[in-house]
Amino acid sequence: MADITPATVDLQVSKELYVLFGMQERINKFLWTSEASYSYTLAHLAAADPDADAEIGLGVESRAWDRAASGRRHFEGSTGVFLSSLRENSNHIFGTVLVQYFAAFERYLISRRGAYRRRASEQGPWSPLISGCEHLSADRPYPVPLERLLLADTSRLLRNIVAHGDDVPPNPDDLRIATWKRRVEAVLSTTKWPGDHQAIVRDVAGQVFGRVARSAAKTNLPGIYFFMLYSFTNLSAMALAVEEALFDPASEEAFIVRRQAKYVRRLDLVIQPNESTQ
């Protein structure tokens, strides 16, 4: 018998999560319209004279040709230099999007009432998600799964790497990944998060870093592209888990979002087709 379970469902959530997913949609449009624009430009200038001045070769009005106080245009170079730079832009876009979406996720976590508990004296460079969300790990009908939290924490590691201008880990044996695993395990040992910490950390590292290495090896796409995609998925799934742990339809205003059904555990938040919210 065919599976008739819908792939997506509408959920009641807080305003904060609604805002986060709205930001995700805007960042997503920025990403793919930029990527498509690059491809379009490269295709339409494939036969252009690479030695012609870019302003003449492109033949379009642009602020790139405006002159700074020095008298130089913002972009100086030939059409060939312009196209070469354009080919490199995707890598920069992927990293920028990863950083932007993690920032939006952090804003959600801090602004969502009851989501993040961490005293200023405890702030440090490692694993703020683990300790700051520890109170969501148990003693409630829908605790946040440790795997989801650690998948989100890999995005925190990658955000830090990209924001400091470093290259992302090329394979699971990278020293930074080993350091992340060791320090995360050390922090987990001091918390109440349930489960086999070492096994879960190992599995998460394989899911993210191992999978990216395999995907990049099969394509011409850089690892940062896959890290960006997984960050969208993992941070959104973590935010949804936080919402499932906290949202109270009886005392909070409900906003509606549509998400993949496979990530939804709390079915009482699902809006049925004949239901409406105020």
C-alpha positions in Angstrom: 0.0 0.0 0.0 1.4 3.4 -1.0 2.5 5.8 1.8 0.0 8.7 1.9 1.7 10.6 4.7 2.3 14.2 3.6 5.9 15.2 3.0 5.2 18.6 4.7 2.9 19.8 7.5 1.8 23.1 8.8 2.8 23.7 12.5 1.9 26.1 15.3 5.0 27.8 16.5 6.2 30.9 18.3 6.8 34.2 16.6 10.5 33.8 17.1 10.6 30.6 15.1 8.4 32.1 12.5 10.8 35.0 12.1 13.8 32.6 11.9 12.2 30.5 9.1 11.3 33.8 7.3 14.9 34.8 7.5 15.9 31.4 6.1 13.6 31.9 3.1 15.1 35.4 2.4 18.7 34.1 2.7 17.7 31.1 0.5 16.5 33.5 -2.2 19.6 35.6 -1.9 21.8 32.5 -2.3 20.1 31.0 -5.4 19.3 34.2 -7.3 23.0 35.1 -6.8 24.1 31.7 -8.0 21.8 31.7 -11.0 22.9 35.2 -11.9 26.6 34.1 -11.9 25.8 31.2 -14.2 23.7 33.4 -16.5 26.5 36.0 -16.8 29.2 33.5 -17.3 27.2 31.8 -20.1 26.3 35.0 -21.9 29.9 36.4 -21.8 31.5 33.1 -22.8 32.5 34.6 -26.2 33.4 38.0 -24.9 36.9 39.5 -25.5 38.7 38.7 -22.2 41.1 41.6 -22.7 38.5 44.3 -23.1 37.9 46.7 -20.2 35.1 45.2 -18.1 32.9 48.3 -18.2 33.0 48.1 -22.0 32.8 44.3 -22.2 29.8 44.1 -20.0 28.0 47.1 -21.4 25.7 47.6 -18.5 25.1 50.4 -16.0 26.5 49.4 -12.6 27.8 50.9 -9.4 31.0 48.9 -10.1 32.0 51.7 -12.5 31.4 54.5 -9.9 34.6 56.2 -8.9 35.9 56.4 -5.4 37.5 59.5 -3.8 40.8 58.3 -5.3 39.4 58.6 -8.8 39.6 54.9 -9.4 36.5 52.8 -10.3 35.3 50.4 -7.6 36.1 47.6 -10.1 39.2 47.9 -12.2 40.0 45.2 -14.6 39.4 43.4 -17.9 36.4 41.3 -18.8 38.5 38.2 -18.2 39.4 39.4 -14.7 35.8 40.1 -14.0 34.7 36.6 -15.1 37.5 34.9 -13.2 36.4 36.8 -10.0 32.8 35.8 -10.7 33.7 32.1 -10.8 35.3 32.5 -7.3 32.2 34.3 -5.9 30.2 31.1 -5.3 32.7 29.9 -2.6 32.4 33.3 -0.9 28.6 33.2 -1.1 28.4 29.7 0.4 30.5 30.8 3.4 28.6 34.1 3.8 25.2 32.3 3.8 26.4 29.8 6.4 27.5 32.6 8.7 24.3 34.6 8.1 22.0 31.7 8.9 23.9 30.7 12.0 23.6 34.4 13.2 19.8 34.2 12.6 19.7 30.9 14.5 21.5 32.5 17.4 19.1 35.4 17.4 16.2 32.8 17.6 17.9 30.9 20.5 18.6 34.0 22.5 15.2 35.7 21.9 13.0 32.6 22.3 11.8 32.7 25.9 13.1 29.7 27.8 15.4 28.4 25.1 18.8 29.5 26.3 20.1 29.6 29.8 23.7 30.5 30.3 25.2 32.9 32.8 27.7 35.4 31.5 30.4 34.0 33.8 30.1 30.6 31.9 30.6 32.1 28.5 33.5 30.5 26.7 34.7 29.6 23.2 33.4 26.0 23.2 30.0 24.3 23.1 27.7 27.1 24.3 24.8 25.1 22.7 25.5 22.1 24.9 25.5 23.9 28.2 23.0 26.7 27.3 20.3 24.2 26.2 21.0 21.5 28.8 17.7 22.3 30.6 15.9 21.1 27.4 17.6 17.7 27.5 15.1 15.9 29.8 12.2 16.1 32.2 9.7 17.2 29.5 7.5 15.4 27.0 9.6 16.4 24.0 13.3 16.9 25.1 15.8 18.1 22.5 17.7 15.1 21.1 21.4 15.3 21.7 22.1 14.3 18.1 20.2 17.3 16.8 22.0 19.6 19.2 25.4 18.3 18.1 24.5 18.5 14.4 23.8 22.2 15.1 27.0 22.5 17.0 29.0 21.4 13.9 27.5 24.5 12.2 28.8 26.6 15.1 32.3 25.2 14.5 32.1 25.8 10.8 30.8 29.4 11.4 33.8 30.1 13.5 36.2 28.7 10.9 34.6 30.6 8.0 34.3 33.8 9.9 38.0 33.8 10.6 38.8 33.3 7.0 40.1 29.7 7.2 39.4 26.9 4.9 36.8 24.3 5.9 38.0 20.8 6.9 38.7 18.8 3.7 38.2 15.4 5.4 37.1 13.8 8.7 40.7 13.4 9.8 41.2 17.2 10.0 42.8 18.2 13.4 40.0 20.7 14.0 37.4 18.0 13.9 39.3 15.8 16.3 39.7 18.8 18.6 35.9 19.5 18.3 35.0 15.9 19.2 37.4 15.9 22.2 36.2 19.2 23.6 32.5 18.4 23.0 32.9 15.1 24.8 34.6 16.8 27.7 31.7 19.3 28.0 29.1 16.6 27.7 30.7 14.7 30.6 29.8 17.6 32.9 26.1 17.8 31.8 22.9 15.8 32.1 22.6 15.1 28.4 21.5 11.4 28.1 23.0 8.7 25.9 26.4 7.4 24.9 28.2 10.7 24.4 31.2 9.3 22.6 29.2 7.2 20.2 26.8 10.1 19.4 29.7 12.5 18.8 31.4 10.0 16.6 28.2 9.4 14.6 27.5 13.1 14.2 31.0 13.8 13.0 30.6 11.0 10.4 27.2 12.3 9.2 28.5 15.9 8.7 32.3 15.8 7.9 32.4 12.3 6.4 29.4 12.9 4.2 30.7 16.2 3.0 34.1 14.7 2.1 32.3 11.9 0.1 30.0 14.3 -1.6 32.7 16.7 -2.6 34.8 13.8 -3.9 32.0 12.8 -6.3 31.5 16.3 -7.7 33.3 19.5 -8.7 31.6 21.4 -5.9 33.7 22.6 -2.9 33.1 21.2 0.6 31.8 24.6 1.8 28.8 24.1 -0.5 27.7 21.0 1.3 28.5 22.4 4.7 26.2 25.3 3.9 23.4 23.0 2.9 23.7 20.8 6.0 23.8 23.9 8.2 20.5 25.0 6.8 19.0 21.5 7.6 20.7 21.0 11.0 20.1 24.4 12.4 16.4 24.4 11.3 15.9 20.9 12.8 17.5 22.1 16.1 15.3 25.1 16.2 12.2 23.0 15.6 13.3 20.6 18.4 13.6 23.6 20.8 10.1 24.7 19.8 8.7 21.3 20.4 10.2 21.4 23.9 8.8 24.8 24.7 5.8 25.9 22.7 2.5 26.1 24.7 -0.5 26.7 22.5 -2.6 27.6 25.5 -0.5 30.6 26.5 1.4 31.7 23.4 0.3 33.3 20.2 0.6 30.8 17.3 2.3 31.5 14.0 2.1 29.0 11.2 5.1 27.5 9.4 5.4 24.6 6.9 8.2 22.0 7.5 9.2 18.6 6.4 7.1 16.0 8.3 10.1 13.8 9.0 11.5 16.3 11.4 8.2 16.7 13.4 7.8 14.7 16.6 5.2 16.7 18.4 2.0 16.0 16.4 -0.3 18.2 18.6 1.4 21.2 16.9 0.3 20.0 13.4 -2.5 22.0 11.9 -5.1 19.7 10.3 -6.5 20.8 6.9 -9.9 21.9 8.5 -8.3 23.8 11.4 -7.5 27.5 11.7 -5.6 29.6 14.2 -6.4 33.0 15.5 
